[in-house]
Amino acid sequence: MPTEREQQILDLIQQNPMITQKELANILGITRPGVASHISRLIKEGLISGKGYVLPRKEYVTVIGAVNMDIYGIIRERDVVLKGSNSGHVKIQLGGIGRNIAANLTELGINTNLITVFGNDTNGEIFKQDSAKREINISYAKQIMNEETSNYIYINDQTGDRLIGVDDMDINRYITPEFLKSRLPGINASNLVIFDSNIPSNTIKWLYDNVKVPMIAKAVSVNKATNLLQKNVNLNSLVINGIEASIITKQQIASLEEAKECAKKLRKLFNANIYLYIDDLGLFAITDEFQKTKLYSKDIKVQNTNGIGASMAAAVAYTKLRNTPTEKSADFIVKVGELTMQSTESVSNRVRELIN
């Protein structure tokens, strides 16, 4: 039975059988002799058979993006009191688009690597424990000393709609091209890569230039979504909500026809498959093979809108990996989103019911 550190080394070697001991040491933050000692033990245990050979490679998705601790309140009364106290419910839970996508993927039975950064604080330790429980591989992630894990505070009204949010995600500045460079072999060995727009703009440009496998982008925030639109866009798919889409296309969305037109504009801008989801409406998908509108069920009781986009991005990846027929993929994506919006959790544990 490998130790925790040896399992991390084994995971990294499985992704890139030709990775050097120096690269392993840099990623894991240990010495090269330390790596050599662990590898020697793995060989003795029969888990690897020397450099360049490991047991058969498994299918996996790499997610690059943010993890944070969410603090959110749901106001109980219909009328909101500005500059005063509102009675309601306050909840604290792990979040972050990247982390939520990764968690949804493992719920869907997909092996997932999450590349992110987090602090050496209590929330960082909670994240590590949760990742182990969910079997999210964070061998390529990095815990940053003397930094705090990202935090996100937001308030919803009683219908689940967002009133205001404040994010403290400066730690994501460490997800640089240099940070990802040593991880590139493992990234390019993935079946798919998903990233969110919380990462720096120059890092997104680097991903477009260097990643050779299909990529899915999840737009995040009206202030960051525009970072996705660059001269060298290299995307298979874009998952985006109505507000972010309006900012990029400079088009308001107040009807089904306007939503369809906005999706078409995004298709031209990004030259990618578009999955546009809009609160109170549904999903508008345009791909190489089909165009489809799938509205949300009318009897859905929304608990929390946070997490819907991440769940849909994971569902897009799942349908691509499983070669789901085009006429069924939009239905599946919306079902995953509906389960998420009916939960107070950022990741619904009912998602797995859809694949059983």
Salt bridges, closest charged atoms under 4 A:
GLU6 OE2 - HIS38 ND1 3.50
GLU6 OE2 - ARG41 NE 2.69
GLU45 OE2 - ARG41 NH2 3.03
GLU59 OE1 - ARG322 NH2 3.14
GLU107 OE2 - ARG134 NH1 3.42
GLU107 OE1 - ARG352 NH2 2.73
GLU125 OE2 - LYS128 NZ 3.39
ASP130 OD2 - ARG99 NH2 2.97
ASP130 OD2 - ARG134 NE 3.11
GLU147 OE2 - ARG173 NH2 2.75
ASP167 OD1 - LYS224 NZ 3.91
ASP170 OD2 - ARG173 NH1 2.71
ASP209 OD2 - LYS205 NZ 3.28
GLU244 OE1 - LYS218 NZ 3.96
GLU257 OE2 - LYS260 NZ 3.63
ASP288 OD1 - ARG267 NH2 2.40
ASP331 OD1 - LYS292 NZ 3.15
ASP331 OD1 - LYS294 NZ 3.75
GLU345 OE2 - LYS91 NZ 3.06
GLU353 OE1 - ARG350 NE 3.40
